[in-house]
Amino acid sequence: MNYNFDNKSEPVQIFAIDSITLYQLVKQATDKLLSQQKEKKQWLSASECMNLLNIRRTTLCKLRQTGAISYAKFGRKILYSAESVEQYLLENTQEKF
């Protein structure tokens, strides 16, 4: 059942649920969210990579050209290795002083 909270004219439906069923529903939702978090993408688009690194397209091109991050090119489409982007972040992390 989906409820549109923006539509104020739609009546609210109230229903009773026992604690065991509620627990099972919450557990299913939690398990699904945790499994989605564990699934890492292997390849990132340019926009995903730029958002992750908080950089502009020109900086991303420089990182690609210098070999700082790995990429694959399919025609005009360029995908960046998520593992190499993560490695780049780790290598450029500054320790607290």
matplotlib code that plots the C-alpha trace (Angstrom):
import matplotlib.pyplot as plt

x = [0.0, 1.4, 0.2, 0.6, 1.4, 1.2, -2.5, -4.3, -7.7, -6.9, -8.1, -5.5, -6.0, -5.2, -4.5, -3.3, -0.3, 1.2, 4.7, 6.1, 4.9, 6.2, 9.6, 9.7, 8.9, 11.5, 14.1, 13.3, 13.7, 16.9, 18.4, 17.5, 19.1, 22.3, 22.6, 22.3, 25.1, 27.4, 27.1, 29.8, 29.8, 32.9, 32.7, 31.7, 30.5, 32.3, 29.6, 29.7, 33.5, 33.4, 30.8, 32.7, 36.0, 34.3, 36.3, 35.6, 35.7, 39.1, 40.7, 39.1, 40.7, 44.1, 43.8, 43.0, 45.8, 48.4, 47.3, 46.3, 43.0, 42.2, 39.5, 37.9, 36.8, 33.9, 33.6, 32.9, 31.9, 34.5, 34.1, 36.3, 37.4, 35.8, 38.7, 41.3, 39.3, 39.1, 42.9, 43.6, 41.6, 43.5, 46.9, 46.0, 44.5, 46.3, 46.9, 45.8, 48.5]
y = [0.0, 3.4, 6.6, 10.0, 12.3, 15.4, 14.7, 16.1, 15.2, 11.4, 9.8, 8.2, 4.5, 3.1, -0.6, -2.8, -5.0, -7.4, -6.9, -10.1, -9.0, -5.5, -6.8, -9.1, -6.1, -3.9, -6.7, -7.3, -3.6, -3.3, -6.3, -5.0, -1.6, -3.2, -5.5, -2.5, -0.7, -3.7, -3.8, -1.6, -0.4, -1.6, 1.3, 4.9, 7.4, 10.7, 12.6, 10.0, 10.2, 14.0, 14.1, 11.6, 13.5, 16.9, 18.0, 19.5, 17.7, 19.2, 17.9, 14.5, 14.5, 15.4, 12.5, 10.2, 11.4, 11.2, 7.6, 8.6, 6.7, 3.8, 4.0, 2.1, 3.7, 2.3, 4.6, 8.0, 6.6, 6.6, 4.7, 5.0, 2.2, 2.6, 0.8, 3.1, 6.2, 4.8, 4.1, 7.6, 9.0, 6.9, 7.8, 11.5, 11.5, 13.8, 12.7, 14.9, 16.8]
z = [0.0, -1.0, 0.6, -1.0, 1.9, -0.4, -1.2, 1.9, 0.6, 0.6, 3.8, 6.1, 6.5, 9.9, 10.4, 13.2, 13.0, 15.5, 16.8, 15.2, 11.7, 12.3, 13.3, 10.2, 7.9, 9.5, 9.3, 5.6, 4.8, 6.8, 5.1, 1.7, 2.5, 3.8, 0.8, -1.5, 0.4, 0.1, -3.7, -5.0, -8.6, -10.5, -13.1, -12.7, -15.3, -15.7, -13.7, -10.9, -10.7, -10.7, -8.0, -5.9, -6.2, -6.2, -9.3, -12.7, -16.1, -16.9, -13.7, -14.4, -17.9, -16.3, -13.9, -16.8, -19.0, -16.3, -15.4, -11.9, -12.3, -14.6, -17.3, -20.2, -23.4, -25.5, -28.5, -27.0, -23.6, -20.9, -17.7, -14.7, -12.4, -9.0, -7.4, -8.9, -7.9, -4.3, -4.4, -5.7, -2.7, -0.2, -1.7, -1.5, 2.0, 4.4, 7.9, 10.8, 12.5]

ax = plt.figure().add_subplot(projection="3d")
ax.plot(x, y, z, "-o")
ax.set_aspect("equal")
plt.show()
